[in-house]
Amino acid sequence: MKPSIHLITGYLGSGKTLFLSRLLERHFVGERIAVIVNDFGDVVYDGLLLNRLHRNTSPNYSPVQILDVPGGCLCCSAIDDFKTALTQVLTSTDDHESCTRVFIEATGLADAAQVRADLAFMGFPVDSTLCIVDVVNIQRMRSLFPTIDEQIAVADVVLFAKIDIATRTAVEAAHTLVRSLNDRAVVAYLKHGAVAADLLTVLFAPAQHFVPTAHNSQQHLLRDEITAFRLVTTIACDRSALEYCFAGLPANVVRIKGVVRFADEEYEWQLVNFVCGRWEFHPLEDQYLQRSELFVIGRRLDESMLMRWFDGVMTAIETGTVQNLRIGGIVEHNHEHHDVPSL
């Protein structure tokens, strides 16, 4: 099984490394995590920082392998070194267990769309793209680097940093700007670099941890009304019908991942990845599965609504929960902050 890959973008000094360091403090139970850090210079200072943090606080961290890709940007001059680093992450393990999750910290000026395209071409599609936005300096940085707008536009999740030192006017202006560039992404606020665990649960919950429950049981996942379902069918799917379903889903359907069988296509079985209103299909070679299966997760999802919406595409639905997914380990600091938009 291929690892989940998450691309982290954000302009220079926006707070990507702080976010990653706080993220690595979380406990991803049963997972082996790798981080690839890219920078322009010969020395990857962010990678050195993450390595130091990992060594100093290793009892609180999940097992993490950190690799540096110096000397250029992932989307252009450093692409070959990037491919080598990714291959190394996926092939070198200490105990013969595969890496299950990869976080890629791109340079502040990376072309996120090109990085996504390169990874897909290599056979490693990105599961989600997260963009860190420093609300204090966003306008000044945009005037210098047009690629910032492109990073925001392609993101599945936009995370606002430095809200503790920003005025409410600045935060509201940043929110308006982000929505003008990207009207589908989830927007959330970082608290000293950390993001609320419920958002991580929605984004990172692996399908293999889904556990069916009785239809009349409580349908809450972990907390905050996070819900999960599995849609299945043994009938070949129609691509256009499935895309029609995806296009009309409400915003609280955040994540869908699975495998579907399409009739009359070169690659019969394809991997499905839906994040915050964006979806992709990636061919799977030599797959002989029993049924098509979509793992759906979001907030306050209604089983009957999902089944009606996917009627004629998927034939059955299972209500469930996510087992053995513990995302914690962060000590929160109390400080004044703005209200966080709900999913």
C-alpha positions in Angstrom: 0.0 0.0 0.0 1.4 3.4 -1.0 1.9 6.0 1.8 -0.3 9.0 2.3 1.5 12.1 1.0 0.8 15.6 2.3 2.3 18.7 0.7 2.9 21.7 3.0 3.4 25.1 1.2 3.5 28.7 2.4 5.6 31.7 1.6 9.0 32.5 3.2 8.7 32.9 7.0 5.0 32.0 7.1 5.5 29.3 9.8 5.7 26.0 7.9 8.5 24.6 10.1 6.8 25.5 13.3 3.6 23.8 12.1 5.5 20.7 11.1 7.3 20.6 14.5 4.0 20.8 16.3 2.4 18.3 14.0 5.2 15.8 14.7 4.4 16.0 18.4 1.1 14.4 17.6 0.8 10.6 18.2 -0.1 8.9 14.9 -0.7 5.4 16.4 0.9 2.6 14.4 2.3 4.8 11.7 5.9 5.4 10.4 6.3 9.0 9.3 8.8 10.6 7.0 9.5 14.3 6.4 11.2 15.7 3.3 12.3 19.3 3.7 13.3 21.4 0.7 15.3 24.7 0.6 17.2 26.9 -1.8 20.6 26.9 -0.1 23.2 24.2 0.3 22.1 23.9 4.0 18.5 23.1 4.8 18.1 25.0 8.1 14.5 23.9 8.5 15.6 20.3 8.3 18.3 20.9 10.9 15.7 22.5 13.2 13.3 19.6 12.8 16.1 17.1 13.5 17.1 18.9 16.7 13.5 19.1 17.9 13.0 15.4 17.1 16.2 14.4 19.1 15.4 16.6 22.1 11.8 15.4 22.5 11.8 12.0 20.9 9.7 10.3 23.7 6.8 12.5 22.6 7.2 12.0 18.8 6.0 9.3 16.4 8.9 7.5 14.7 10.1 10.0 12.1 12.6 10.0 9.3 13.7 13.4 8.2 15.5 14.0 4.8 16.8 17.2 3.2 16.6 18.3 -0.4 18.8 21.4 -0.7 19.9 23.5 -3.6 16.7 24.5 -5.4 13.0 24.1 -5.6 11.1 20.8 -5.8 9.2 22.0 -8.9 12.2 22.7 -11.0 16.0 22.4 -10.2 15.7 20.0 -7.3 13.3 17.5 -8.9 15.9 14.8 -9.4 17.1 15.0 -5.8 13.5 15.1 -4.6 12.7 11.9 -6.4 15.8 10.3 -4.9 14.8 11.4 -1.4 11.3 10.1 -1.8 12.5 6.8 -3.1 14.9 6.5 -0.1 12.0 7.2 2.3 9.9 4.5 0.7 12.6 1.8 0.5 14.9 2.3 3.6 13.4 1.1 6.9 15.0 -0.2 10.0 12.5 -2.9 10.8 11.1 -3.8 7.4 7.9 -1.8 8.0 6.8 0.5 5.2 6.5 4.3 5.6 2.8 5.1 6.0 2.8 8.9 5.8 5.1 11.5 4.2 5.0 15.2 4.9 6.8 17.4 2.3 7.8 20.9 3.3 8.3 22.8 0.0 10.3 26.0 -0.4 8.4 29.3 0.2 8.3 29.9 -3.6 7.4 26.4 -4.8 4.9 25.9 -7.6 2.4 23.7 -5.7 0.5 22.6 -8.8 3.7 21.5 -10.5 4.9 19.6 -7.4 1.5 17.8 -7.3 1.8 17.0 -11.0 5.3 15.7 -10.7 4.4 13.4 -7.8 1.4 12.0 -9.6 3.6 11.4 -12.7 6.0 9.4 -10.4 3.1 7.3 -9.1 2.7 9.1 -5.8 -0.4 11.3 -5.8 -0.7 13.9 -3.1 -3.5 13.2 -0.6 -3.8 16.8 0.6 -2.1 20.1 0.2 -1.9 22.5 3.2 -0.9 26.1 2.8 0.3 28.2 5.7 -0.6 31.9 5.5 1.1 34.5 7.7 -1.8 37.0 8.1 0.5 39.8 9.3 2.7 39.9 6.2 0.5 38.4 3.4 -0.1 41.6 1.5 3.6 42.6 1.4 4.7 39.1 0.4 2.1 38.9 -2.4 3.5 42.1 -3.9 6.9 40.5 -4.1 6.0 36.9 -5.0 3.0 36.2 -7.3 3.4 32.5 -6.7 1.8 33.0 -3.3 -1.6 33.4 -4.9 -1.1 30.1 -6.8 -0.2 28.3 -3.6 -3.4 29.4 -1.9 -5.5 28.6 -5.0 -4.3 25.0 -5.2 -4.6 24.3 -1.4 -7.1 22.0 0.2 -6.6 23.5 3.6 -5.4 27.0 4.4 -4.0 27.5 7.9 -3.7 31.1 9.2 -0.6 31.7 11.3 0.4 34.5 13.7 -3.2 35.4 14.5 -2.1 36.1 18.1 -0.1 39.2 16.9 -2.5 40.2 14.1 -5.4 42.7 14.3 -8.9 41.4 13.7 -9.0 43.6 10.6 -5.9 41.9 9.2 -7.4 38.4 9.9 -10.6 39.4 8.2 -8.8 40.8 5.2 -6.7 37.7 4.9 -9.9 35.5 5.0 -11.6 37.6 2.3 -8.4 37.4 0.1 -8.2 33.6 0.5 -11.8 33.1 -0.3 -11.4 35.2 -3.5 -8.6 32.9 -4.6 -10.0 29.6 -3.3 -13.6 29.1 -2.4 -13.5 25.4 -1.6 -10.6 25.0 0.8 -11.1 24.5 4.5 -9.8 27.5 6.5 -8.6 27.1 10.0 -6.3 29.0 12.5 -3.1 27.8 14.0 -2.5 28.2 17.7 1.2 28.6 18.3 1.8 26.5 15.2 -0.8 23.8 16.2 -4.1 23.0 14.6 -7.2 21.5 16.2 -7.1 17.7 16.4 -10.5 17.4 14.8 -9.3 18.8 11.5 -6.3 16.4 11.5 -8.7 13.6 12.2 -10.7 14.4 9.1 -7.7 14.9 6.9 -5.5 12.0 8.1 -7.9 9.2 9.1 -6.8 6.2 7.1 -9.5 4.1 5.4 -8.1 0.9 6.9 -9.0 2.1 10.4 -12.7 2.3 9.5 -14.8 0.0 11.7 -18.5 -0.6 10.8 -21.1 -0.1 13.5 -24.8 -0.7 13.7 -26.9 1.8 11.9 -28.8 2.7 15.0 -25.6 3.4 17.0 -24.1 6.7 17.8 -22.6 8.1 14.6 -20.1 10.5 16.1 -16.4 10.1 15.4 -14.1 10.8 18.3 -15.6 14.2 19.0 -17.1 17.3 17.4 -19.6 15.3 15.4 -17.1 13.9 12.9 -18.7 11.1 11.0 -17.5 8.3 8.7 -19.2 6.1 6.2 -18.1 3.5 3.7 -19.9 3.3 0.3 -19.6 0.1 -1.7 -20.8 -1.4 -4.9 -19.9 -4.6 -6.9 -21.1 -2.9 -10.1 -18.8 -1.0 -12.4 -19.0 2.8 -11.9 -19.7 5.4 -14.5 -17.0 8.1 -14.2 -19.3 11.0 -15.2 -22.0 9.9 -12.8 -19.4 9.7 -9.9 -18.0 13.1 -10.8 -21.5 14.5 -10.8 -21.9 13.2 -7.3 -18.6 14.7 -6.2 -19.4 18.1 -7.7 -22.6 18.6 -5.7 -21.5 17.4 -2.3 -21.9 19.9 0.6 -18.8 21.5 2.1 -19.0 19.3 5.3 -17.9 16.3 3.2 -14.2 16.9 3.5 -12.5 13.6 2.6 -13.2 10.7 0.3 -10.7 8.0 -0.5 -11.0 4.6 -2.1 -10.8 2.4 -5.1 -13.4 2.2 -7.9 -13.8 0.1 -11.0 -14.7 1.9 -14.2 -16.1 0.1 -17.3 -14.6 0.6 -20.7 -11.4 2.4 -19.6 -7.8 1.5 -20.2 -7.2 1.1 -16.4 -10.3 -0.6 -15.0 -9.4 0.0 -11.3 -8.5 3.5 -10.2 -7.7 5.2 -6.9 -10.1 8.0 -5.9 -8.9 11.0 -3.9 -11.4 13.7 -2.9 -10.3 16.5 -0.6 -12.4 19.6 0.1 -14.2 19.7 -3.2 -11.2 18.7 -5.4 -10.9 15.1 -6.7 -8.5 13.1 -8.8 -8.4 9.6 -10.2 -5.1 7.6 -10.5 -4.8 4.3 -12.4 -4.0 1.1 -10.5 -2.4 -1.6 -12.5 -3.2 -5.3 -12.0 -6.0 -4.8 -9.5 -8.5 -7.6 -9.0 -10.8 -6.5 -6.2 -14.2 -7.7 -5.1 -15.9 -4.3 -5.0 -15.6 -0.6 -5.4 -15.3 1.2 -2.0 -15.3 4.8 -0.9 -14.3 5.9 2.6 -16.2 9.1 3.4 -15.4 11.4 6.4 -16.6 14.8 7.4 -18.7 16.6 10.0 -22.4 16.1 10.7 -22.9 13.9 7.7 -26.3 12.3 7.2 -26.4 8.6 6.1 -29.7 9.0 4.2 -28.4 12.1 2.4 -25.3 10.3 1.3 -27.1 7.3 0.1 -29.6 9.4 -1.9 -26.8 11.5 -3.4 -24.8 8.4 -4.5 -28.0 6.5 -5.6 -27.3 4.6 -8.8 -23.5 4.9 -8.3 -22.9 3.1 -5.0 -25.3 0.4 -3.9 -24.7 0.1 -0.1 -23.6 2.1 2.8 -21.9 1.3 6.2 -21.9 3.6 9.2 -18.8 3.4 11.2 -16.0 4.9 13.3 -12.3 5.2 13.1 -10.4 2.9 15.5 -7.0 3.3 16.9 -6.5 6.8 15.6 -5.1 8.9 18.4 -4.1 12.4 17.6 -2.9 14.2 20.7 0.2 15.1 22.6 0.0 18.9 22.2 -0.1 21.1 25.3 -2.3 24.0 24.3 -1.5 27.6 25.5 -4.3 29.9 26.5 -4.2 33.2 24.7 -6.7 35.4 23.0 -7.5 34.3 19.5 -10.2 34.8 16.9 -13.0 32.3 16.3 -12.0 29.4 14.2 -14.3 28.7 11.3 -16.0 25.3 11.5 -15.6 22.6 8.9 
